[in-house]
Amino acid sequence: MKLTTLSAAVAAVVMFAHSAEARENYRHHARHREAREHHFVHRDLTTGPYGYASQQEYSYPGQQFASSEPNRLGASLGGRPAAWCGWEMRQLVSSDPGPAFNLARNWAHWGQSGPVGVGAVVVWPHHVGKIVGQQDGQWVVQSGNDGHAVRTRPRSLAGVIAVRWG
């Protein structure tokens, strides 16, 4: 009888501890999500990567602005998706390949394969950018959604899955 009672007590303590741990983990992720959403909603929208900002260009998912200002290429690009490096690349090439290329990995099928060099589009599994120069032995890559902005910086090409030319 004592063994059964002790076993039941231990099982109850283990189950309670597990559910408390799960609740704490959920609260941690909820706080992280709230902080991230707060950061996106309250970003400074005064200047963009090209010296100006359009509220339409720099809005985030779930955020709506009453702005009549079109994006740089007009309405043809559609709204900027949450993961927008592919969307930005559509603006950096001479001819827009279409909304299927909002997904970075799809750029591995754009144009022709070729060697690494200035003007090439480089594709990682979850990112895409355009080589615009070389600095200190690294390729300088311009890409969107790099730290939530359009950035031009030296980058390692480790992990690149395709080098494409259009």
Secondary structure, 3 states (H helix, E strand, C coil): CHHHHHHHHHHHHHHHHHHHHHHHHHHHHHHHHHHHHHHHHCCCCCCCCCCCCCCCCCCCCCCCCCCCCCCCCHHHHCCCCCCCHHHHHHHHCCCCCCHHHHCHHHHHHCCEECCCCCCCEEEECCEEEEEEEEECCEEEEEECCCCCCCEEEEECCCCCCEEEEC
